[in-house]
Structure formats: C-alpha cells, structure tokens
Amino acid sequence: MKKTTGMDRATTRNWRPATQAVRGGTWRSEHGETSEALFLTSGYTYDDAQTVADRFAGEAEGMTYSRLQNPTVAMLEERIALMEGAEACRAQASGMAAMTAALLCQLSAGDHVVAARAAFGSCRWLVDHLLPRFGIETSVIDSADDAAWEAAIRPNTKVFFFETPANPTLDIVDLKHVCDLAKAHGITTVVDNAFASPALQRPMEFGADVVAYSATKLMDGQGRVLAGAICGSEEWVNETLMPFQRNTGPTISAFNAWVVHKGLETLSLRAHQQSRNAVALGEFLEPRVTKAGGHMRHPGLPSHARHNLALSQMEATGPIFAFDVGTRECAFQILNGLELVDISNNIGDARSLMCHPASTTHANMGEEAREEMGVSEGLLRINVGLEDIADLTEDMDRALSAAGM
Ligand SMILES: *Cc1c(COP(=O)(O)O)cnc(C)c1O
C-alpha cells in the first residue's frame, strides 16, 4: 500500500485530533477504496494448515474468527483509541456490554468496588445486583463529595466506577482528584464517559485507567445502532480484558462498527455544536424554571455547583442537561406540549429528545435509590440536538406555557 493509512501508529500518533477523526484507523484493501470497507464475515480462510496453526498459537499476525477480530471492527477500535489517547481499545456490542465486561473481566469474589450513586439505571443494577451475586462487595457514594471516595476505600477495594457527567443528574466527578486517590491505593478507575465522548473529555489525561463507552450515544450520534467500547493500556486490554472478551463474546457486529466508525468523522463537530445549543437552551429555560420553583442541573451554566470544574476538565459541557419542575404531572404536561422535540429516552442523537427518567430509564431501580441519587418525580432530561436554536426555544416556550409555567 503506497498511501498512508490510519493503522500505522508511528505515523498516526503525530496527527492532530481532527485528522485522527477522519483518517485514524483507516485500513485499505487492495482495491484502494476511499471509504472504509464493511467486512461482513464471521470467519477467515488460510492458504495452508501451518498458517492457521501459527495464528491460533499467537505466533503469526492475522485474523481467525470475528468474535476475536474483524477488519471493520479493528478500524473502529484504532480510531477510538487514537481519539481517546489510549494505547488500546476493544469495541463492544453495546454500552452495557462494555460496562459489564470492564468490571467482570477484572473482579473476583472478595473484591470491593466503590461506585458513584448517580449512574445510568443499568450501571446501578450491575453494582447493586449483579456484582454482589458473585461475592463482590460494593459501596455506593455521592461522587461529587471528594472526601467520600477516600472514606469508602477498604483493603480489598479493586475498582472505582463512575460517570461524569452522570446520567441523569449531571453530577460532575473531579477526575484528577479521584484518579490520583485511586493510583495511591492501587485501585483501577473505570470511567463511563458516554455523556462526553472523547471529543469533549479524555479521562486518561487526568489519570483514568479504563474508559468505557456507550457508543450508541454521541459516537454514532444519529440514533442508528447500539455499540460500546473499552479503552485501556495495551497490557490491561490484552491480559485482563481479552481473556474475558474472547470467551464470553460481547462482540460488536461489523455492520454496527462500520456505522459508528462513520459517526466518528463528525463527532467533534456535532458534540461542540450540540453543547452550544444545550447552553443556549439552558439559558432560555433557567429563569422560567427557577421562577416556577424548579431548578436546573446543567454543567454548562454557572448555577451548577461544579460548573468551573466541568469547564476545567471538558472542552464543552455536552448536549445533555436536566431540570426539575416539581411534579410528575407538570413534567408530563411539558413533554406532551412539545411539537418539535421528541419524547424519547435516547441521548447523543442529532435530534433533540426529552424524557422523564423516573418513569423510564430509572424506573426499575425503586423509589429509594431514585431519591438518593436525585432522580425526582419532576425531573426532565433533554438531549439537545442540531436543530436551529430558535426552533428549539420556540418549542420549549410552547411546552412550558402548556404546563402553566
Ligand atoms: C446509555 C448509557 C449506557 C448503556 O449503553 P447502551 O449502549 O444503551 O447499552 C451506559 N452508561 C451511560 C452513561 C449511558 O448513557
């Protein structure tokens, strides 16, 4: 191959981020196709018996089976690793496949996990219900309380697990503080970075060991496929994650990997523009919401308790924020009054989507856990898309008026 492709680390690591987003991980076949090819194959053939024996023995490069490697998936993994600044990445079938693998691949009975209480509902389920079934102890803390992290450490603490910003309360974790603390105690930090994506926040720059993604969200960004990813050091990925992954099979389909790979080309543009729209819409909403006795949960607004921290560790604060309007009745009236913004529980999409977490994404966890993490009955979460901000504010104005706000 004459022309540089994006698989050669010696070249690609010197590319600037915008170049990596459109060229990183590109691997061209002998046809020299411009856009990355979609390899829909489960298996591979070999010229002779020794070749396959060598590959299975790990003594020769090359693919053997798509649960383990696939050219399209490899292109996605290389591009995410470059954008993240990670040594290695493995794509996963979904965000939850990624979170489950990132935890179970390294935990054993008798270990202890400290997790943030504000989290995506299924992430809380892993911590509250799955891990304890296998003899793994868990503590759930207020992640915005810096001292709570240290207080929760036990001699057997193996992992810190948290999101920042967190779903759906937009709690912000001090990445540097928590990662430094983990390092001092030999604890592995696993950061769910779905709300930010590598375009807005790269936790490894603050010392995170493992960064896990729902790539369904901003990375695809157009609401098409489920996908996930786990980034870490070469050693951790090869020696800790891969034995789990190759034998349990949370593998992404090549088609979904290809869709996400294409999404990464525009990730930064979308994430920044959606962040700008989210700040503008938040500024529009704040006086109306506070006048009605409610409050905003928006890391991009000065009213957020950790606004300055958010700005110091993120390039922009992302497309998602939440606001409390007091009661479920009022929240439902606002949702039902929307004409442009869809009622939908997805996030990261280029379309604006709004939902009521207490009755949807966080319905299964029980009232007590919801209350503890701040998912109140009046809370609404919005993913702000790429529509014209004037249309979005007009729609929100109409919906608030319909709810008497
Ligand atoms: C959506 C989401 C997940 C789960 O991802 P899926 O792709 O839906 O499996 C995990 N963590 C966070 C923060 C999310 O927003």
The ligand as an SDF file (V2000), in Angstrom:
LIG
                    3D

 15 15  0  0  0  0  0  0  0  0999 V2000
  -26.8220    4.6250   27.5210 C   0  0  0  0  0  0  0  0  0  0  0  0
  -25.8210    4.5110   28.5750 C   0  0  0  0  0  0  0  0  0  0  0  0
  -25.2590    3.2610   28.8850 C   0  0  0  0  0  0  0  0  0  0  0  0
  -25.6930    1.9920   28.2160 C   0  0  0  0  0  0  0  0  0  0  0  0
  -25.4040    1.9720   26.8540 O   0  0  0  0  0  0  0  0  0  0  0  0
  -26.1690    1.0560   25.7800 P   0  0  0  0  0  0  0  0  0  0  0  0
  -25.4400    1.3090   24.5280 O   0  0  0  0  0  0  0  0  0  0  0  0
  -27.6010    1.5400   25.7690 O   0  0  0  0  0  0  0  0  0  0  0  0
  -26.0830   -0.3500   26.2540 O   0  0  0  0  0  0  0  0  0  0  0  0
  -24.2910    3.2230   29.8720 C   0  0  0  0  0  0  0  0  0  0  0  0
  -23.8940    4.3390   30.5190 N   0  0  0  0  0  0  0  0  0  0  0  0
  -24.4160    5.5530   30.2410 C   0  0  0  0  0  0  0  0  0  0  0  0
  -23.9270    6.7560   30.9840 C   0  0  0  0  0  0  0  0  0  0  0  0
  -25.3900    5.6850   29.2610 C   0  0  0  0  0  0  0  0  0  0  0  0
  -25.9020    6.8870   28.9940 O   0  0  0  0  0  0  0  0  0  0  0  0
  1  2  1  0
  2  3  1  0
  2 14  2  0
  3  4  1  0
  3 10  2  0
  4  5  1  0
  5  6  1  0
  6  7  2  0
  6  8  1  0
  6  9  1  0
 10 11  1  0
 11 12  2  0
 12 13  1  0
 12 14  1  0
 14 15  1  0
M  END
$$$$
